[in-house]
């Protein structure tokens, strides 16, 4: 279907994940009838995560300056992917899931006083509809459909719990946003203009995002991506934080293509 419709990402790769999601929604609406699924993994099952010992289990109390230079290593090798999944599965409240659509993952690493892993980051495709975000930009449905690919979501952020380093989280966020713009553009052929993230206020304050100059634009309705029947309204609202990656971001996200 992607080939017939020429439905591709700017880097030329077919949008197979999005196409499958569209077909499933069309079937749910009674517009088409898809053939039976082939035998395979159960629907909704998660990728098996190989959980091993943490690379730096000892508590680390240090100043931010003592750990410099801190770098963000793109996850590319099987060993790096296993480590990233292990840390997220063990320490992140949402655990590990294969993200929907495009994504980039990073390991946060320090080289001083000795090499160590500090945490993990993931950027992925944004939410289709976020009322607070869309109102802040000024989007209607048609304009959002044109420009949504210019938004990226910080869908996982983890500082390992044994890392007791003041200001580390906000420092990593600020530096990571500079790097991901270039990396995302190179990987997918689209320059991201705006970053978003969702924070559960029942668990976290979002202080590190505020310290890194992200903008609080309100709460979600609490439904989630998969609530197609509108049955979860208000169940688990999340706070929406935005970060402009370019000047005049709202004007650029409103311009006709």
HELIX and SHEET records of a PDB file:
HELIX    1   1 UNK A    2  UNK A    5  1                                   4    
HELIX    2   2 UNK A   16  UNK A   28  1                                  13    
HELIX    3   3 UNK A   65  UNK A   67  5                                   3    
HELIX    4   4 UNK A   78  UNK A   91  1                                  14    
HELIX    5   5 UNK A  131  UNK A  137  1                                   7    
HELIX    6   6 UNK A  141  UNK A  147  1                                   7    
HELIX    7   7 UNK A  148  UNK A  150  5                                   3    
HELIX    8   8 UNK A  168  UNK A  188  1                                  21    
HELIX    9   9 UNK A  207  UNK A  211  1                                   5    
HELIX   10  10 UNK A  249  UNK A  254  1                                   6    
SHEET    1   A 2 UNK A  60  UNK A  61  0                                        
SHEET    2   A 2 UNK A 163  UNK A 164  1                                        
SHEET    1   B 7 UNK A  70  UNK A  74  0                                        
SHEET    2   B 7 UNK A 103  UNK A 110 -1                                        
SHEET    3   B 7 UNK A 116  UNK A 125 -1                                        
SHEET    4   B 7 UNK A 151  UNK A 159 -1                                        
SHEET    5   B 7 UNK A 194  UNK A 199  1                                        
SHEET    6   B 7 UNK A 239  UNK A 244 -1                                        
SHEET    7   B 7 UNK A 215  UNK A 219 -1                                        
END                                                                             
